[in-house]
Amino acid sequence: MIREVIEKWLYVIVGLTFISGILGTGHHYYYIGVGKVWLIIGGIFSALEPFAFLGMALFAIAMYRKGEKNILIKLL
């Protein structure tokens, strides 16, 4: 049961990291002269990048508080 929960959150966090990282590079397109749409999209998704890492930290704290300190042993 706990493994399924961890895997689901892992997919959410990794997906958010990849999507925000790829689309977040759009704010760098200013220097090559693309349209304003890419600057807006890039700025929004670039601002979302820290939320993936915040999610990882909050999930780790929640697991620690629930008493799942031996989670790595259970996964193996």
Beta strands, then each sheet from edge to edge (+ up, - down):
end
